[in-house]
Amino acid sequence: MKKILSTLLLVLTASMAWAQTSTALDKLKSDPRKAYGTDYPYELKTFEMTKAPKGYTPFYISHYSRHGSRYYWTDRLYIQLDSLLTKAHNNGQLTPVGEAFYNKFMACKQELMTGVSELTQLGWDQHQFIARTMYSQFPEVFKNGGNVFAISSLSGRCVLSMSAFCQELVQCNPKIEIREQSSRFTLDGVVPTDRQNPVKHKYPKARPRFEDHRDQFQGDNTLRQRVAPRVFTSTEGLPGNMDRLGSSLVDLYKTLPSIGHEGMMEGIVTDEEIAAEWERDNLGSYTWVFEPQYQMIPILQDIIKKADAVLDGSSDHIADLRFGHDTCLGPLTVLMGINGADLDPENPYDVKNCYQNWETCKASNIQLVFYRGKSGSDPILVKCLLNGEEAKLPVPTTQAPYYKWTDFRDFYTARCNSVKEQ
């Protein structure tokens, strides 16, 4: 009997371990578009919330969001493809699939070039959806109206994301008063790394441990070489090699859902092919968000400072909103260790279990929801949402996903103070 129980325990343990390590891949299998990573459009869906401890109600929300879906961030990609496709077309170097793509690309080229880096309709819709969901899930915060302070980076797509979000909140309840600001005065709380930030910081870079073992990772990495021949009969005389040409095509493909041009690249690449190489791509993403995590300390300090002001009565805000970029939200996720993003595994195969780059998608967001009890002596609680879903923090607690604010503040204050500016 003991032998049978031991065997069952080993099977159960192995099954549990497999389930934990396959979670990311299971999500990818159910939606291969998640492999777009930071180009993945925010999902317009809601999640079930864990009931708050008895007697507790939400009263304040602190938030950080990336801008919504946009055109490609630089015109370099569009100019490169324009030149490349035009030359190949004139030289008769395009396959039938390539000719079809050429015609579709040229038909919308002016739109793409004009729209470079700008928010799309989907980006606007994403932030209105997030705002309405926030209002619906935490009505106690907003039902009586009140003051909201919203800040954004100096980028137009962030300003418009802020506008979409704030307009929707006011549509939900006209008694909400929102002060919106996009200026150098508030950059330290939303994009501290901006060159125009008058407050200068020099935090050290971090290096993920898996980088010392990256060569242990084995996986297919041939998609970019396989894509180019589907478009070009020959690349002779064309700028760039197969890998570079393929990378440009894949980069454009991943942006198409955000700009309303899905189907433009039919027959060239598929979601499933991109998903097959996702784990390797995710390694690069983890390094990209891990290294600058300490540069986001001013944002975390801003979150703590503004929350403390609400709690001590020196601020009457019911919400503080921030609208920035993936270059801030991704590293902030690591700095805060949301869902284990700070675990820093040595084994490259373990990286996918602590960070998935689609969590830094277009319009990705972190929400900290504050709760108070009926009694003035009840501790203030806070819970974290990542992209609308309850998330885990490295802060000790006995009632996850709820954490005592004093524990949260002490934990992250110590984490911020442990890193010295250079």
N, C-alpha and C positions, 0 to 999 in steps of 0.2 A: 504493500500500500504506500509506504514512504517513497519507494522508487517511482511509483505511478504519479504521486503528488509532486515529487521533484521534477519529473519529466514535464508534467502539465505546467508547473511554475516556469520552467525554462522556456517552454513554448509560448506561454503568456508573455513572459518578459521579452522574448524575441519579437513577438507580434507587436507589443507596445513600442519597442524601439523602432521597428520598421515603420509603424504608423507615424511616429514622430518625425522620422527622417524623410518620409515620403509626402508629408503634408504639402510642401511647396509644389512638388511635382504633380500631386493630385489636383491642386488648384489650376496648375498650368494645363493639365489634360482637359479639365472641364471648360477652360477658356484659353485657347492657345494665344489669343491676342495679348494676354498678359506678358508674353515674351517681348512685347514692344518696350517693356521697361518704363523708363521715364517718358516715353512717348505714348504710353497707354492712356486713353481717355478715361476720366473719372467715371465710375459706374453710378448711374442714377438709380440707386437702390437704398433701402433702409434696412436696419438691423434691429433685432429684438434687444431691449435693454434689460439689464438685471435690476430688479426692484430695489429701491434704496432702503437702507435700514429703517426700521419703524420710527416714525416721527420726523424723518429727514425730508427736506424739500430743497430743490436747487434754487440759487439766488444770484449767481454770478458765473460768467463764462469768460475764459481767456483762450484766445484762438490764434493760430498761425496757419496761413494757407499759401500754397503756390498759386500763381495765376492759372487761369483755365486754358483750354485748348487754343492753340495758335498756329499760324503758319510757321515755316521753318525759321529758326532764330536768326539766320544770316542769309544774305542773298547768294553766298558763295555756292551753295548746292544747286540752286536754280540756274545760275550763270554757267556753272560747269556742265550741267546736263543739257542746257540749251546749245552750247558750243559743240558738245560731244555728239548729240543726236543729229544736229544740223549737218555736221561734217560727214557723219556716217551715212546719212540719208543721201547727201549729194554724191557720195562715192559709191553708193549702192552696196553698203556694208551692213544693212539691216535685214534681219530675218522678217518673215511675215508678221510675227508677233511684235518684233521691234518696230516695224512700220506702223502697226496699229497704235502702239504706245507713243510713237513720235507724233502722230496726228492728234492724239488726245492731249499730249503734253503741250503742243503748240497752240491748241485751241484755248487753253487756260493759262498760257505763259504770262500774259499781261496781268492776270489776276494774282498769280503767284508772286511775281516780282513786286507788284504794288502792295501786297499784303504781308511782305516779309516781317516777321516777328510780331505781327498784330493779332489781337484776340479775335477769334472767330465767333460765329453765332453759338456754336456748341459751347465755347468757353464761357460765354455770357450765361447760357442756360444752366451750365454746371453750378455756377455760383448762386444763381437764384434758387436752384434745387437745394443746395446745401443750406442756404439761409432759411428756406421754408421748413426744411426738415428739422433744423435746430430749433426753430420757433415751435413746431408741433411737438417735438419730443420733450422740450423743457419750457412749457407754457408759463410756469410759475415765475420764471426769470423775467418774462416780457409782458405779462398780462396787464400790469398797471402802468406800462410805459416806463420811461426813464432815460437816462443819458448813456449813450454808447460812444466810445472813442475808437475811430478806425484810422490806421496809418498804412501807407503803402510805400513801396520803392518808387523811384522816380520814373520807372518804365511805364509807358502808356498802357501796356497790357495788364499791368498790375493795378493801375489806377482804375481802369474800366472793370476789372474783376471786383475791386472794392465797391465801385458804383453799383454794379449788378447786385451784389450781396446786400448792400445797405438799402437800395431801393426796395428789394423784396421784403426786408424786415419791416420797413415802414408801411408797405402794402399790407403786411400781416396785422400791423397795429400802428395807426397814424399817431398814437401818443408817444411813440419812441422818437427821441431826439438824437440825431447822429451827427457828430463832428468828424468830418473826413479831412485827413491831412496827408499830403505827399510833399515832403520837403526835407532839406538837409538837417533840420532840427530833430527829426525823428528817425533818421537812418540807423542810429545805433540800436534801436529796438526792432528793426525789421531787416535791414541789410547792412550789418556792421562793416562788411568788407568793401562796400562801395567806395570808390576813390574820392567821391565828393563828401564822404562822412568827415565832419570836422574833428571827430574824436578818433584818434589813431591808435590801433592796437597791433601788437606783434606777439601773437601766441605761437607756440611751437606746433609743428605738424606732428601728427601721429602716424605710425606705420603699422598696418595690420600684420599679425604674425603669420598668416597663411602665405604671405608673399615670399617667405623664406622656403616654402615648400610648393610653390606654384607649379614647378615642373613635374610634380607627382600627379597632377590632374591630366587625365586622358579623356579625350572626347572629340567628336567630329568638329572640324573647323574649316570645312570646304565649301560652305554655301556660297560665299562671295566669289569663289572661282567658278562655281557651277552656274551662277546666275548670268554672268556676262554673255556666254555663248547662246543663251536663249534670245538675246537682243541683237547681238552682232555676229554676222557671218565671219568676220575677220576684224581683228583689232589693229592690223597693220596701219601705221601712220596716225593712230588715235592716241591722244595723250593719256598716260597712265597705264598701269598693268591690269591684269584680270582682277586682282584683289581690290585695287582701288576703284575700278569701274563698278565691280559688284557691290562694294561698300556704299557707293553713291546711290545705286539703285535700291538697296535695302533701306538706306536712311530715308529716302523719299517714300518708299512703300509704307513705312511705319507711321508716317505723318498723315497719310491720306484720310483716315477716319476723322481726324481732328479738323480737316478743312473741307469735308464734304465731297471728296473725290474718290471714294472707294470704287474699285472696278477699273481704274485707269491702267493698272499694271497686271491685268488678267493674263495668265499664262507665263508670267515672269518669275514670281515668287509666291509662296503660300505661307499662311500663318503657321502651319505645322512644321515647315522647314525652319522657320525662325525659332520656333519653340524647341526644336531638336538641339539647337546650339545655345539655348538660354542659359544653362548653368555656367558655361564658360563666360558668357557676356556678363552674367551677374557678378562674377569675381571682379571684373574690372570696375563694375559699378560700386562694389563694396569698398574697394580701395579709394575710389573717387569721393565717396561720402565719409569714409573713415578718417582720411588724412586731415581735412579742415575742421573737424568737429569742435576743437577748442576755440576756433574763431567765432563760434556761435554762442559763446558764454554770455556776451552782452544781451542777446535775446532772452536767454534763460533768466538772467538777472532782471531784465525788464518785466518778465512774467511775474517773478517773485515780488518785485517792488510794487507793481500795480495791484497785485492781489492783496498785499499787506496794507496798502492804502485804502482799499475797499473795506478791509476787515477792521482797521482802526478808525474808520469814519472820515478820513481826510479826502476820500474820493467817493463820489456818488454814482460811479459807473455801474451799470448792470452787465456790461460786456466790454472787453477790450479786444479789438480785432486787428490782425496784422496780415498784410498781403505782399508776399515776396516771391522768391524763386526756389527752384529745386536745389540750387547751389547752397541754399540756407536750410531748407526744410529737411533734406536728406541728412546732412551732417547733424542737425538738431535732433533728429530721430536717434542717431548714434549716441550723441552726447547724453541724451536722456535715457538711453537704454530701453526704448520702447519695444516691447515684444522681444527683448533679448538682442537688440541690434548692437549692443556694446560688448557682446560676449567674446569677440575677437578670437575665434578658433584658430588653431594651428593647422588643422587639416582642411585643405581647400574644399573637400567634399562636404564639410559641415557648414560652410558659409551660407548655403541656401536655407538652412534651418533657422538662422538668426536674422537674415535680411533678404528681402526680395525686392528687386528694383522697381517693380510695378507699384510698390507702396509709396514711391515718390513720383507718382503719375501726374498728369495734368490735373490741376485743381486739388491735388492731395492736401490734406489738412490735419492739424492736431487741434483737438478741443479739450480743454481742461474745465470740467464742470464742478462747481463748488456747491456744497450742501450744508445747511445748518439744521440743527435739531430744534425741538420745541423749547427746550430749556436753554437758558443762556450759558449754562455750564457744559452743555454737550460739545464735544470737540467738533471743529469744522472738518468736513470730509471733502475729498476731491477725487474724481475719477477721470481717466484719460480715454479719449476716443481717437483712433487713427483711421482716417477716411470713413468716419461714421460708425466704426465698430469698436466695441470696448477692448481696450488694450491692457497689457501687463506692464508694470514698472518694476525696477529693481528695488523699490522702497519696501521695507518690511511691512507686512499687514496681516491681519487675521480675518479680514472681510473683503478680499479682492472681489470686484475691481475697485473697491473704495479704499482710500488711504487717508490717514489723518494728515491734515494740512501741516501741522507742526513737524511731523515726520518727513513729509515731502520737502518742506522748506529746509529743514536741517540737512537732509541727505544731499540735496542739490546745491545748497550753499557750500557745503564741505567739498563737493565735487568741483565746483567753480573755483573755490579758494585753493584747491590742490594744484592748480595749473598756474604757473607764474609767467607773466609776460616777459619777453626777452628784451 
